[in-house]
Amino acid sequence: MDNADLERQINRELRALPTPRAPRTLLPRIMAAVEESARRPWYSRAWLEWPMSMQLASAVLLIGVVAGGSVLMPQLRSASVQSDVADSARDVEVATTAARVLWRTLLAPVVPWAFALLTLMGAACVVFGTALNHLVFGRAFR
């Protein structure tokens, strides 16, 4: 028996099986979940299910927060930036120096070896996948 005949026979057998039936407890559980969802308070539901007045109030509140933030943010930024420029520059210099030292001492010696290991692992995965394709499926990868 070749693969096509086997596939047709399996297809016939699967189609001959009866349609699976849902458990008898499924409908009562769904109905209970729907009722429980309907009894939840408005604020625990999705925003589109809120009462229209609450949707409008929350939208107005959100617009007010965004507008207030956009008005106050430049004032806060200008006050703190002028006093912290020197401190920020010093912090950036310390962070970049620390990163450079860590790279040179810890990571730079390991990166070529890690790259080589990852390359070998990738090649092994390709070889294993090709062999598995030939052995299990009996055909070449195309």
N, C-alpha and C positions, 0 to 999 in steps of 0.2 A: 504494500500500500504506500503510495507516494504522499507527499505533504499536502497536495491539493485535495486528494480523496479524504485524507484524515481531517483536514479542515472542514470540508463539506459535511462529513459525518458528525463531527463535534457540533457544528452549527445546527444540524437537524436535531440532535439530542437536546441541545440547549433550548431550542424553540419548542420542543415537545414538553418541556417542564411546565408545571402550572405556574400561573402568575402569583408571586408572593402576596400574601394578605397582610394588612396592617394589624398590629395587636389591638385587641378589643379595648384596651385602656388608653389608646392613643387619642381618640376623639374627646373623651372626658378630660384628659390632661390638657389638651389644646384649649378647650372651652374654659377650663379653670384659669389657664394662663391669660386668656383674653379678658376674662372678667376681672382678674387681679390687676391687669394693666389699665383697665378702664376705671378702677377705683383709686388709682394713684393720684396724689395731689397734682395740681397743674404745674407746679414748679419743678417736679421731678420728671416731667415728660420732655419730649423734644420741643425746641423753641417754637417751631411752626404749629404745635398743638396748644400753645398757651392761648389764653383769652386775648382778643385783639387789643384791649386797653393795656395789658401787661406787655405785649410785644411793642406797642408804641412807646410806653414808658421806658422799657429797657433800651430801645433804639435811641431815644432822646438822651438817656443817661450815657450811653456809649459815645454818642456824638459830642456830648459835653466833656467827657473825660479826654477824648482825642483832641478836641479844640483847646482845652485848658493845658494839656501837655504840650501842644505845639506852640502855645503862647509863652509858657513858662520855661520850656527847655532852653531856648537861646539865652535867656537871662541867667539861668543856673550854669550853663556851660561857659559863658564869658566870665563869670565871677570866679569859677574854680580853675579855669585854664590859665589865667594870667599868673596865679600864684603857684601853680604846680608844674610849670614848664620845665624848670631846672630839675626838680625832683623826678619828673617823668623821664627826662633825658638820662639822668643818672641810673634810674632803674632799668631802662632799656639797655644801656651800656653794660651793666652788671649781668643782665640776663643773657645777652648775646655772648659775652665773654665766658660765662658758665656753660652755655650750650656748645661753644667752640671747644672748650677744654674737654667736656664730656664726649664730644664726637671724636676728638683726636685720641683720647685715651681708651675709651670703652668700645665705641662702635666702629671706627675706621678699620681696626685690625680684623674684626669679625665679619664685616659686610661681604668681602669677596668669598669667604668660605660659605656664608649663608646663601649667597647667590648661586654658587656652584651646587650646593646641596639641593636647593629648590629646583634648579635646572634638572638635576639627576632625578629628583622625585617626579617632576613633570614627564620626563622621558619614560620613566618606569610606568607611570599611569597610562601613557599612550600605548606602550608595548602590552601591558596587561589588558587594556580595553580591546586592542586588536586581537589578541589571542582569545579572549573571552568571546568576541564576536565570531571568530572562526569556529571555536569549539562548541558553543551553545547554539548559535543560530545557523551554523554550517554555511556561511556565506561571507564574502569579503565586504568590508566597510566601503561604501561608495559615497 
